[in-house]
Amino acid sequence: MEVEGLVPKQEIMEGKSTVRRWRAFSGDLNRVNRIALPMIVVTVSQFLLRVSPMFMLGHLDELSLSSASIATSLCNVTGFSVLFGMASALETLCGQAYGAEEYKRVGTYTYGAIICLFLVCLPVSLIWIFTEKLLLFTGQDPLISAEAGKFAIQLIPTLFPYAILQCLVRYLQTQSLILPMVWSSLASLIFQLVLCWAFIFKLNLGNAGAAMSIGISYWLNVVLLVLYVKYSPACHKTRALFSKYVFVTMRDFFQFAIPSAAMVCLEWWLFELILLLSGLLPNPQLETSVLSICFTITNLHYHIPYSFGTAASTLISNELGAGKPEAARVALYAVLVLSVAEFLIASIAIFACGHILGYAFSEEKVVVDYVQKMVPFLGLSITVDSLQAVLSGVARGSGWQHIGAYVNLGSYYLVGVPVTLLLGFVLHLKGQGLWSGLIAGATVQCILLSIVTAHTNLKKQV
């Protein structure tokens, strides 16, 4: 019975419920930022470990730079992307185990993942040994192919610390222990810059010195994180003894790792394909240079939405593991809001700086003008990349990577590649046409991932 002059009880309860929802949402905004912002530093630092030697090799001679660049590109496609994608399976397994308070399983899953990735490194190493022959088969210059083959072989010791590092990153990430990775990544990057400079310019080791500096720096990063995991009280609950159960978890790991790798590789490979196709256009030197600049810009930016996707994966997997589907939904909304705000700022910045953006990479007027023409396409690319990075994080956290793999296959290769060929070569839109195909594929990917996310029953996932 309502009393005149007083607020009805139902309205009071609804008001309190709204306040609670807003408090939960604002709390999740803070949780997302605490994970995503330091993860940006981690991912950029680890990216620069493999990229920074290219800047130093560019000061030696054209052969050193071109051969190392081609070898790095091939190694990214055949090795690093595969390991990176497979390690993403731990975001599902460790994240949900941690949320369910099955803490020892987090450590056990990590042991199993390291063994699995070590096994994958063996066939990848064989591929890298035959890099020279692969490049010659595709019609590359014999001298460049020979030097690239040597560089790829020298990168083989880098595979194994990289595999361990990716597993440790997921192990710590799913527990929201991000700051240790920030300090270890920055320390490894600074060490690598000094070491690479000494190897290349003081010891005159050239490409071999660059490759060694990358491998040694990855091992340093691994050692620092292993010491933290072994001695930090924060990891006490999830430290597990090596047992026969580690081998039992390998089946679960491969179940998620293969579609996780497919999600990542199908996307990475399309970027490399478009760069190769640009060499078939009229004036290939200009087209390849401009598209390389565009890829560099989008790659650097991609670490920001990827880090928001990491936050989505961590929070959603933890909440699902804890049996809290509504909390997982609130975390998803929080990540999307922050991601939208970020890509709007980034797109506006790209448009505002479009007329001078090319000068960061080249002094040639023709290159700068072409980059300016590509700015609208870069803005669209940043928008769709940001959304798909977050939605891919939701897929990893929820455990439906197999659906994400099919989505990426259909989006990029049934839509993106045909549009690329049509616009780039049939309609003669050149670089803008090739990039439009990439945008078309990413747009379809976003739409499909959004539909899957919207229709995912989180209670059923729990």
ABEGO torsion letter per residue (X at the ends): XBBBGBBBAAAAAAAAAAAAAAAAAAAAAAAAAAAAAAAAAAAAAAAAAAAAAAAAAAABBAAAAAAAAAAAAAAAAAAAAAAAAAAAAAAAAAAAAAAAGBAAAAAAAAAAAAAAAAAAAAAAAAAAAAAAAAAAAAGBBAAAAAAAAAAAAAAAAAAAAAAAAAAAAAAAAAAGBAAAAAAAAAAAAAAAAAAAAAAAAAAGAEAAAAAAAAAAAAAAAAAAAAAAAAABAAAAAABBBBBAAAAAAAAAAAAAAAAAAAAAAAAAAAAAAAAAAAAABBGAAAAAAAAAAAAAAAAAAAAAAAAAAAAAAAAAAAAAAAGBAAAAAAAAAAAAAAAAAAAAAAAAAAAAAAAAAAAAABABAAAAAAAAAAAAAAAAAAAAAAAAAAAAAAAAAAGBAAAAAAAAAAAAAAAAAAAAAAAAAAAGAEAAAAAAAAAAAAAAAAAAAAAAAAABBAAAAX
